[in-house]
Amino acid sequence: MYKSFIRPILFKFDPESVHHFTFNSLKILNKIPGVSALIRANCQINDPRLETEVFGLKFKNPVGLAAGLDKDAKLFSELENFGFGFIEIGTLTPKGQPGNELPRLFRLKQDQGLINRMGFNNGGVEQAVERLRKNKGTLIGGNIGKNKLTDNADAILDYNYCFDALFDYVDYFVVNVSSPNTPNLRALQDKEPLMALLNALQEKNNAKAKPKPILLKIAPDLTDDQLMDIIEIVTQTKIAGVIATNTTIARENLKDPNQSQMGGLSGKPLSQRSTEVIRFLSQKSNKAFPIIGVGGIDSAQDAMDKLEAGASLIQLYTGFIYQGPALIKQINQRILQDKK
């Protein structure tokens, strides 16, 4: 129904407008008595064989929603109803900011991809916290970044602020230094500034009675030498793991006219490269840390490829938009099938 009826209608309109319309519609629908239960009955697979324990947390299944869709923690409970094992919110910044100018989100229908240059648009971490206070059991990851106007030299202050604000309301943290849409942000992936940032967060984390997992989200555009640096950084800072990967600035083998748009590319064109990065990190580190695999998961087989490459968990974003909620169920069914 989604691909044959709903998606063709939604895809006739501006992507960002459709995003807001869909969010508002889901919020309203889930307030109707019985609708949430009906969605759960049709979408969720509750099987103990899907339960996965990673970095000290128990996930009811290994399929999560990647950051970027529910930036402001407005719909995490409703999205969980579709069968996700966890929801990652953000990227959140200390102060609310509008992001980049419109239009900033583009479909590549011929390639089953998206290009975005959103620019960390969000209402600020404090607003998200107010919504997270109402969480009734959804496993939440908090993806944090810096404000656009914050100089890289002061970036640690922004990440620390978000960490402190979110600590009591999320289950794990993600340090986002890999978005291509905030000026100079990716420079923080360089070894020296990244070590300083992660060590500062780890020092703050370890001072807590119960520290929480901190993960690093990396770009798919890193060289092998840079990926080796990432392995060394993760090992030395003792963070919990890596999310591989964010969007790419590469544009190889695309067909859609929108390929010329500036921003980060996600979706099917990213699938092979993100899997390569997962395999590289897993093999070269001798599976020293968990990896959450994300990027181009458009089918159950794509998900299995990432798990076989070394991912402990996976996340959806663009594939969820193109394939609909059925993709979550298909992946979990395939995982159960392989467990027989």
Helices and strands as residue ranges (DSSP letters): I 2-6, H 7-10, H 15-29, H 35-43, G 48-50, E 52-54, E 57-59, E 63-65, H 76-80, E 86-92, E 105-108, E 113-116, H 125-132, E 140-144, G 152-154, H 155-166, E 172-176, G 185-189, H 191-206, E 214-218, H 224-237, E 241-244, G 257-260, E 264-267, G 268-270, H 271-284, E 291-294, H 300-309, E 313-316, H 318-323, H 326-339
